[in-house]
Amino acid sequence: MPSSPYDDLDRPPLSPRSVDRALVTPGGFWTRVDLRAETASTNADAAAAALRGEPEGLVVVAEQQTAGRGRRDRQWTSPARAGLTLSVLLRPGVADDERGWPAVPTGAYGWLPLLTGVALLEAVRQVAAVEAALKWPNDLLVGPADGPGKAAGILAEVAGDAVVVGIGLNVTTRAEELPETTGLPATSLLLAGAGATDREPLLRAVLRGVADWYTGWREAGGDAEMSGLLGAYRRGCATIGRPVRALLPGGGEATGEATSVDADGQLVIRTADGADLRVSAGDVLHVR
């Protein structure tokens, strides 16, 4: 029997032809899927394409990243074919007359990582059949509510007049392959007891979800409440209703109960003196 070119038969490669056929369709949102065996960073690749003038709808997928990044330049690493690592190119500030989409004001761009989180949450629940929730602003938690772990992170970056949104999802990562973390422990769909860990249906579901939510958001001119995005995010967010500690840009800190996410995508924290503090950026720790 001929030997396989892959050293781990539990982690087969994605099929470029199958992925392209499923996602790049007439009248569909996705225009091109660039599937790579290895790259330094899918976000960097998509940003470079944006600066070259590529239209929105590009997807860059890598079977392995060598220099992946999370928020605050934290490293995101994963064994080859153990997860989904991808970035999408969006141009929300450009009106699309053919689709009837107005340009979205830049102040609404903060919803793009949250929108992506909702699509990721729905795909994981549907395809992997595992308990999952969102941690504001950019993490996917999987496993039981009393002891979840972080299985995915989302990173949005501006590239000229475009926005690139990257996703890193641990699918079949084993316990010994997970990195050390200072907050919630890292985990994977496999370790959380997922009913299915086939990456291709997951990839298709995530990207179809992003396209659907992005379409509704664009049609509403970036209004998260009108498009239904605000309600969907609030329903899926495990941060709401919890005591939290927020590490703010510049070194500040705030503690209190996370009571909501507002129409601008900011986390609302009720502090000890009863004031409502709105946080638009920073690391949020769930306090037990």
N, C-alpha and C positions, 0 to 999 in steps of 0.2 A: 504494500500500500504506500503511495507517495506521501512523503512527510508534508506537514502543513507549514507554510511560511510564518505562521503565528505561533508564538510559544505558549499561548494560553487559550485552549479551545473553548473555555467558558466565556471568552470575550471576543466574539467574531467581529470583523470590521463592518462598518456601514457600507452599504452598496450605493455608490454615486449614482448609478443609473436609476435605481429604485427610488432613492430620495428625490432626485430631480423630477422624475415622472410624477411623483405624488404631490410635489409642492409647486412646481413651476407649470402653471396651467393657464390656458387662455382666459383672460379677464381676471386672473387671480392677482394677489398683491405681490407675491414673491417673484422676482425677476431672474435671479440667478443664485445657485447654490455652489459655493466654492468649497469642496470637501478636500481637506489636506491630511496626509498621513501624520505630519508633524509641522509645527510652526512655533515661533517664539510666543506670539500673543495674537489671538483672533481679534481682539479689540484694536491692536495696532494695525493689523492687516486691513480691517474694515475702515479704520480712520484714514489710512493711506489711500484706499479706494475712493473715499469721500472727497479727499483733497484733489484727486485726479478728475473729479466731476461725475463719478458713477451715480446713477439715479438711486432713489430709495428702493428698497426691496431686495438688496443683496444680503445673503446669509453666508458667513464664513464659519465653517465647522472644522475642527481639528481632532484627530484621534488622540493626539498628545500635544500638550503645550510645554515648552521648556522655560518660558519666562512669564507665565500667567500672573496677573495681579488682581487683587481685590481692592476694597476701599482702603485709603490711607497707605497705598503702595504695599499692602501685605501680599505675600506670595501665595498663589493658589496652585497647588501641584496635585497631580493625579496620575496613576499608572496608565499606560497606553490602553485605550479602549475600555477603561473601567468606568467612564462617566460620559457625560455630554458636555462638551466645551464648544461654545458657539457665540457669535456676535452678529447683530443685525444692524443694518444701516437705514436710518430714518431721516427724512427731511420735513419735519412738521411745520417749519416756517415758510415752506413753498406752497402756494395755492395750487390745487390740482383741479383745473376747470373741467376736465373730462369726467372726473368722479364727483364734481360738485363740492370739493373740500376747500374751505377757506384756509388761509394761513393761520396757524396757531400762534398766539403771542408767546414770547419767550418765557414769560412768567409762569406759564403752564407746563413747561418742559419737565419740571420736577415730578410730574405724574408718570413719566415714561418708565422709570424703574419699578414704580408701584404697579403700573399696568402690566408690565412683564411678570411681576410677581404673581398677580392674579391668574394670568395665563398658565404659569408654571404650576401653581397650586392646583388648578383645575385638572391639568394634564396628569399630574402625579396621582391625584385622588382617583381619577377615572381609569388610567392605564395600569398603574402599579398597585392600586387598591390598598393604599396604606394611609394611616392617619397622618395628616399634614396641616400646617398652619403657617402664617406669615409672621415674621418678627420685623417690626418697623426698623429701618426703612427698606432693607434689601436682602433679608435672609429667609430661606425656607427651612422650617423645622419639620422633622418627621419623627414618628414614634408616639407613645402615649403622652397625654397632656401633662402628666405629673413627672415626666422625665424625658423630654424630647431632646434630640440632637440636631445640629445644623448639617443639612445635607446639600445645601446650595447657597450660592451668593450671586448677587446681581451688581453689575458696575456699569453706570452710564457716564459717557464722556462726550464733550463737545468736540467736533472736528470741523472747523470752519463754520459753515451754516448748517451742518448736519449734526445729528446725535447718533452715537454708536452705543448700543446696549449689549453688554456681554453677560452670559450665563455660564456658570460652572456648577454642574450637578453630579454628585457622587452616586453612581448607580450600583455597581458590583464591587466597590472598594471594600477590602477586608479590613478587619480591626487593626492588624499590624501595619497596614499601609496608610492609615490616617495620620494627619499631622497633629502635633500637640497644639492645644488652644488655651487661651487664657479665660475665655468666657464659657459659653455652652460647649459641650464636647462635640467634636465632629462625628458624623455618622454617614451612612449610605442607605439607599433604599433596600439593599440586600440585608443589611444588619437590622433594619427596622421591620423586617418580616414582609417585604413587598410580595404581593401575589404574582407579579410579573416583572422581569428586569430586562426585557428585550428593548434595546436602545432605539431601534428604528421607529416602532410605534410611539414611543415617548417623544422622540424628536418631531415626528409629524404632528402629534397632538399639541406640543408646546408652540410650534410655529403657526399652526392653524389658529390656536387661541390668541397668540399675539396679533396676528392679522385681523381677527374678528374684533378684538377689543380696540385695536388701533383705528380700525375703520369707524367704529361707533364714536370714538373719541374725536377723530378728525371731523366727522359729520357734525358733531356738536361744537365745533370750533375750539376744542380743548377743554370743554366744560365737563369736569369729571362727574358732577351730580347729574346733569342732564343725560349723559351717556350711560348712566348706571354703574360707572366704574367706582365711584365713591362708596356706594352701598355694598358692592361686591368686595371691595377692599376691607371695609369695616367688618363685614361678616367673617372674613377669613383671617383677620389679624389677631394673633394671640397676645399682642402687647397691650391691647385695650383692656382695661379693667385690672391691670396688674400694677403692683408697686415697682417703680423703675428708678434707675440712676442713669442720668444722661451725661455723657462726657462731651462737652461742647467744644466747637472749634475755638482755638485760642487758649485752651486750658481750663475753662470754667466747668462747673458741674452743677447739676440740678437733680433734686430727688422729689418724689411724690408719686401720685397715682396717675397712670396714663388713662385719661377718660375718653379720648376720641382721636380720630384723625379728621382734620378740617377740610374744607373744600379746596384748599391750596396744597393738600397733601402733607401738612405739618402735623406733628404729634402734639396733642394738647395734654399737658401735665398739670394736675392740680397739686400745688405745693402745700406745705404744712400750714402756711398762713392763709390758705383759701384762694390764692390767686391762680389764674390759669396762664401758664407759660406755654408759648407756642415754639416748638423746636423744628427747624427746617433742615438741620444737618447735625451730624454727630453720632457717636456710638451710644446705643441704649442697652443697658444691662437689665435683664429681668431679675428682680430681687425676690428671694424666697421668704 
